[in-house]
Amino acid sequence: MIGATAPGRLRHYSGGPLELKVGYCRGTRIGDMVAISGSTALKDGQVVGVNDAAAQTRQTLQTITEALEALGSSIDDVYRYRVFITRVEDGDAVFGVLSEFFGAVHPTATLVVIAALVHPDLVVEIEADAIVGSASPLPIRP
């Protein structure tokens, strides 16, 4: 669902249970800039991939991809993302899925280990920023 509440500002709502309750949207586009809120593996009120960091990362990135596309962008336009995980031992599983989505894009990235997320079964949260139409092939490395 897309809503425009100010000139030049588009918002995308994914239907997450906290969006309207807390007062945020999944993504906002202003001009060519797109910001995607911290997203998790909650889908239809249920956690996808309980105790499976790879499955949660994949679902989270699918939610982010859907939001980007709804706002006229794509995963290839992402120039920066931030990942929050609750268990350091999940790093390799998360890295593998991140590579599937961003392996050809190479945005800047941050990964932080934190104590907990909003639901006890969630182990991954990701937020992203993109510039619409900025996707380009990687330069050839020497």
N, C-alpha and C positions, 0 to 999 in steps of 0.2 A: 504494500500500500504506500503510495506516495502522496505527500501533502506539501503544499506551498503556503507558508504563512507570512512571509516577508518577500518583498521584491528581490528577485535574484537568489533566493534561498529555497532549495528543495530538500525535503526530508523523506526518508524511507523508514517504514515501520515493518518489522518482521513478525509482529504478533507476539513477541516475547512477553511473559507475564509481568515483568517489571517496567516495561517501557512507559506505559501511561501512568502506572501507579507512582513511579519515581519521578517521571517527567523528563524522559530522554527518548531519542530515536536511535535506530540501528545505524543510520548513516545520514550525513548532511552534505549537500553539494552547494558551494557558493562559487559561481564562475566555473573555472576548470578544476578547482580544489575539491577533493572529496575526503571526508574524515569518517571512518567507521569506528563506532563505539566498541569497547571491550566486548567480545563475543565469546560464547561458550558452546558446549554441546547440548544445551537444552533445546529440545524440539518437541513441540506440542505438550509442553509442561513436564517432559520426562528427560532424564539424562541419557544420552546415547553413549554407549561404551563405558558403563560403570567399570572401574578398575582397569581400563584399557586406554592409555594415554594416546596411542596412535589413532584409535577410532575416534576419540574425542577431538583430537587435532584435525582429523579429516572432516568431521561434521562441522567443526567451528569454521574451517576454511571454506566449506561449501556455503555456510551461512554468509560469510564475508563476500564470497564471489557473487552470490545472489543479490546482496545489497549493492555491491559495486555496479553490477549490470543494470539493476533497477534505476540507478542514478546516472546511467550512460557511460560507465567506465568499465574496466576489466581488471582482472588479477595482474595482467601484464603492465598496467599503469601504476601499480603500487611502487612507491619509492622508499617507504619506510614501514616497518611493522615492529610490534613489541609483543613478546610472549611472556606470560606469567605461568609458571608451573609450581605445583605444591610438593613435588617429590623429585629431588635431584636425580634419582636413579631412572627417571622417565626421559631424561635428556635425549638419549639415542633414538628412542621410539619417536619422539616429537621431531627431532632433526630429520629423520627419514621422510616423514610426511611433508614437512616444510620444504624439503628438496623437491618433492613431486610437484608442488605448486609454484615454487619460486626458483627452481634450479636454472631456468633459462632467463630469469628476470634480474636476479642479484640486487634486490633493494638493500638499503641499510637495515640493520636489525639489532634488537636487544632481547636477551633472554634473562629473566629474573626468577629466582626461586623465592616463593613467598610462603607464609604459614598456612593460609587457607583461602578459599573462594566462597562465594555467596551460598553455595549448596555443598554439603559434605562429600557428595559423590563426584563433584567436579574437580579435575586435576589440571586443566589447561584453560587459559583465557588469552585471546589474541585481539589486538586492535591494529588498525592499518590506516595509512594515508596514501592517497593517490592523486595524480594529476591527469585529468581526462586527456586521452590522445598522446600521452608521453611515451608509450611503449616503443622501444627501439631495440634492434638486435645488439647483442653484446659486442664490444670491440674485440678484434682478434688480439690475443695475447702473444707477446714475443716468445 
